[in-house]
């Protein structure tokens, strides 16, 4: 089941400049996504950040998917 990313991710002024972060932490969604893009598994991310839940890590992926889902492409030239 894909977690509802809003349950795990917040945009909080004063925390990481308002960037998307896992709720209750100063861990940016971008950091988790970068680690996974570099080939780390969910389990490896959890080893680096043991206070996170598997659902929070998966919520980062859901957030990324949601961010590009309705992206519009315009032909230029």
C-alpha positions in Angstrom: 0.0 0.0 0.0 1.3 3.5 -0.9 1.3 5.7 2.2 -0.5 9.1 2.0 2.5 11.3 1.9 0.8 14.2 3.7 0.7 12.0 6.8 4.5 11.9 6.9 5.8 15.0 5.2 5.4 18.7 6.1 6.4 22.1 4.9 7.3 23.9 8.1 8.5 27.5 8.1 11.8 27.6 10.0 12.6 24.0 9.3 14.9 23.6 6.3 13.7 26.8 4.9 10.2 25.5 4.5 11.3 22.6 2.2 9.5 19.3 2.4 10.8 17.3 5.4 9.7 14.2 7.3 7.4 15.4 10.1 9.1 15.8 13.4 12.6 15.7 11.9 15.0 17.9 10.1 15.4 15.3 7.4 14.6 16.7 4.0 12.7 14.6 1.5 15.4 15.5 -1.0 18.0 13.7 1.1 16.0 10.5 1.2 15.4 10.7 -2.5 19.1 11.3 -3.2 20.1 8.3 -1.2 17.6 6.1 -3.0 18.6 7.5 -6.4 22.2 6.6 -5.5 21.1 3.0 -5.1 20.3 2.7 -1.3 17.5 0.5 -0.3 14.7 1.4 2.1 16.5 -0.7 4.7 19.8 1.1 4.1 18.1 4.5 4.6 16.5 3.2 7.8 20.0 2.1 9.0 21.2 5.7 8.4 18.1 7.1 10.1 16.8 4.5 12.6 14.2 6.8 14.0 12.4 6.9 10.7 9.7 4.5 9.7 9.5 2.5 6.5 6.3 4.3 5.8 8.0 7.7 6.1 10.6 6.7 3.6 8.0 5.3 1.2 6.1 8.6 1.6 9.1 10.4 0.2 8.7 8.3 -3.0 5.0 9.0 -3.1 5.6 12.7 -2.7 8.1 12.6 -5.6 5.6 10.8 -7.8 2.8 13.2 -6.9 5.1 16.1 -7.6 5.6 15.1 -11.3 2.2 13.4 -11.9 0.5 16.5 -13.4 3.6 18.0 -14.9 2.9 19.8 -18.2 5.4 19.7 -21.1 5.4 22.5 -23.6 7.2 22.2 -27.0 9.5 25.1 -27.5 10.7 26.1 -31.0 
